[in-house]
Amino acid sequence: MVNPDAVLQRALDTRQRQSRYRRRKTLQSPQGVEVRVNGKSCLGFSSNDYLGLANHPAVIAAFQQAANRYGVGSGASHLVSGHGAEHQALEEELAAFTGRPRAILFSTGYMANVGVIRALVEQGDLVVQDRLNHASLLDGGFLCRGEFQRYAHTDLPAAQSLLANSSAQRKLLVSDGVFSMDGDLADLPALADIADQNNAWLMVDDAHGFGVLGDTGRGIAEHFAMDIDRLPILVGTLGKSFGTFGAFVAGSEALIESLIQFARTYIYTTALPPAVAAASRAALTLIDSESWRREKLQTLIAHFQKGAAERGIALMASPTPIQPVLIGDDAKVIKIGEYLLKAGFWTGAIRPPTVPVGSARLRITLTAEHEAAHIDALLDTLALALKTVGGDEL
């Protein structure tokens, strides 16, 4: 008889030999610049809380007040009895924020992306995606009932060819807005042109753009001045710049009604707790009213890039708070990450399969809560780590 644990253990052992084994670290403090991880105090450079709202007093107060009023759980799915006043208000405010007629909440960004693609794509249809899209978008393509094709990262002629050579009834062109591991932006105007030329829908997940990009924080659609006609399917998450949890899709009346009727990841899951929706409403108000957070973040990004260049640290090209340092070797990036943590800096050591083989990197993220002195200290230590990796100090 086959021992299932033995089978699983072989796969675990292989991953460990490849230096791709993941180990969780325990955060013992709120999100912020100064955090406590595995019992050690350090400066955090690995969070997606780009605007520093996850621990904001107004967001916490909104959560507490809603919990006192509505309780903790939502009790059921949106279509049974879980759709409350806070959910409805947040959907309406997100629709206004994005300049779309309607918006719909999902419990996670993963569920939003899988749900949208599965709801819109049937047998005989085609989904075309950038190969470096987030796993949730790729899984939506793998799980849908249509044909799924991918093109090399930002290879727009390839995207054009895949769509032009298909006779599918429905065609869906899908991309991240900000690529989560590289920090670069999709060329949305060009993608919209390709979609128009091939009678395709364009779907963009702007999880890492909302709150950060655009003059008023409305994300990559604002950055490129893309209205609903050019960008009909817009996905965003609440767990990054908003500092809370959950996700949403914004679009036309027909799109949102279709998702209510056909998106299985919306229909068959419990709604977000009302208190989370209330906290997200408070965060949205702050995003809209406190432009200094975006302005400071842009200043810090420029400071980081200038400081890295002065210290001879090569960065991947990114205009966003995601600032990757390409290392390449899986074992080496782990050692550098451990060196930094020991010195008091928490960064993300990202390896395959999250990124392509040979492209392991430190994923350093900046937030509006950081100061220039924090960045300088990180860069000084990183420069030393890059010089000494592989020696006795590591």
DAKA-V872259 format. One record per residue. OMEGA is omega in radians with two decimals (999 if undefined). Layout:
((OMEGA) (OMEGA))
This chain:
((-3.14) (3.07) (-3.08) (3.13) (3.12) (3.10) (-3.14) (-3.09) (3.11) (3.11) (3.10) (3.14) (3.11) (3.14) (3.14) (3.12) (-3.13) (-3.07) (3.14) (3.14) (-3.11) (3.07) (-3.12) (2.98) (-3.07) (3.08) (-3.05) (3.14) (3.02) (2.98) (3.13) (3.11) (3.12) (-3.05) (3.07) (-3.05) (-3.13) (3.10) (-3.10) (3.06) (-3.13) (3.04) (-3.08) (3.06) (-3.11) (-3.06) (3.03) (3.12) (-2.91) (-3.08) (3.10) (-3.08) (-3.05) (-3.14) (-3.12) (-3.09) (-3.12) (3.12) (3.10) (-3.12) (3.11) (3.11) (-3.10) (-3.12) (3.12) (3.09) (3.10) (-3.08) (-3.00) (-3.05) (-3.01) (-3.07) (3.08) (2.98) (-3.07) (3.07) (3.14) (-3.05) (3.09) (3.10) (-3.02) (-3.10) (-3.04) (-3.10) (3.14) (3.08) (-3.11) (-3.14) (3.14) (3.11) (3.14) (-3.14) (3.09) (3.07) (3.11) (-3.11) (-3.09) (-3.11) (3.11) (-3.13) (-3.07) (3.02) (3.14) (-3.13) (2.97) (-3.08) (3.07) (3.05) (3.11) (-3.13) (3.11) (-3.07) (3.10) (-3.09) (-3.13) (-3.08) (-3.14) (-3.11) (-3.02) (-3.00) (3.12) (3.02) (-3.11) (3.10) (-3.08) (2.99) (3.12) (-3.06) (2.94) (-3.07) (3.14) (3.02) (3.09) (-3.10) (-3.12) (3.07) (3.13) (3.13) (3.04) (3.08) (3.14) (-3.04) (-3.11) (-3.08) (3.13) (3.07) (-3.10) (3.13) (3.12) (3.07) (3.14) (-3.02) (3.11) (3.11) (-3.04) (3.04) (3.11) (3.09) (3.11) (-3.11) (-3.13) (-3.14) (-3.08) (-3.08) (-3.13) (3.07) (-3.11) (3.12) (3.07) (3.09) (-3.12) (3.09) (-2.96) (3.10) (2.82) (2.98) (2.97) (-3.13) (-2.85) (-3.12) (3.13) (-3.14) (3.14) (-3.08) (2.97) (3.07) (-3.03) (3.11) (3.13) (3.09) (3.12) (3.09) (3.13) (3.11) (-3.13) (-3.10) (-3.05) (3.10) (-3.12) (2.97) (3.04) (3.11) (-3.13) (3.02) (-3.09) (-3.09) (-3.05) (3.14) (-3.11) (-3.14) (-3.04) (-3.06) (3.14) (-3.10) (-3.12) (3.06) (-3.10) (2.93) (-3.01) (3.08) (3.07) (-3.14) (-3.12) (-3.14) (-3.09) (3.09) (-3.04) (3.12) (-3.14) (-3.11) (-2.99) (-3.07) (-3.04) (-3.12) (3.07) (3.07) (-3.13) (-3.03) (-3.14) (-3.10) (3.12) (3.10) (-3.09) (-3.07) (3.09) (-3.09) (3.11) (2.99) (3.13) (-3.13) (-3.06) (3.05) (-3.11) (3.13) (-3.07) (3.09) (3.10) (3.12) (3.08) (-3.07) (-2.92) (-3.10) (-3.03) (3.14) (3.00) (-3.03) (-2.93) (3.06) (-3.12) (3.13) (3.01) (3.00) (3.14) (-3.13) (3.10) (3.09) (3.12) (3.10) (3.13) (3.08) (3.11) (3.12) (3.13) (3.09) (3.13) (3.10) (-3.08) (-2.98) (-3.04) (-3.11) (-3.13) (3.14) (3.10) (-3.12) (3.11) (3.14) (3.12) (3.08) (-3.14) (3.10) (3.12) (3.12) (3.12) (-3.10) (3.11) (3.13) (3.10) (3.13) (3.14) (-3.11) (3.12) (3.13) (-3.13) (3.13) (2.95) (-3.06) (-3.14) (3.07) (-3.00) (3.10) (3.08) (-3.07) (-3.09) (3.01) (-3.07) (3.11) (3.09) (-3.06) (-3.07) (-3.13) (-3.10) (-3.12) (3.06) (-3.13) (3.14) (3.09) (3.12) (3.09) (-3.12) (-3.13) (3.10) (3.14) (3.07) (3.13) (-3.12) (3.09) (3.12) (3.04) (-2.97) (-3.10) (3.02) (0.14) (3.12) (3.07) (-3.13) (3.11) (3.14) (-3.11) (3.06) (-3.10) (2.90) (3.06) (-3.13) (3.12) (-3.13) (3.09) (3.13) (3.12) (3.10) (3.01) (-3.13) (-3.14) (3.08) (-3.10) (3.13) (3.14) (3.10) (-3.08) (3.10) (-3.12) (3.12) (3.11) (3.10) (3.13) (-3.13) (3.14) (-2.99) (-3.09) (-3.12) (3.13) (-3.08) (-3.08) (-3.13) (999))
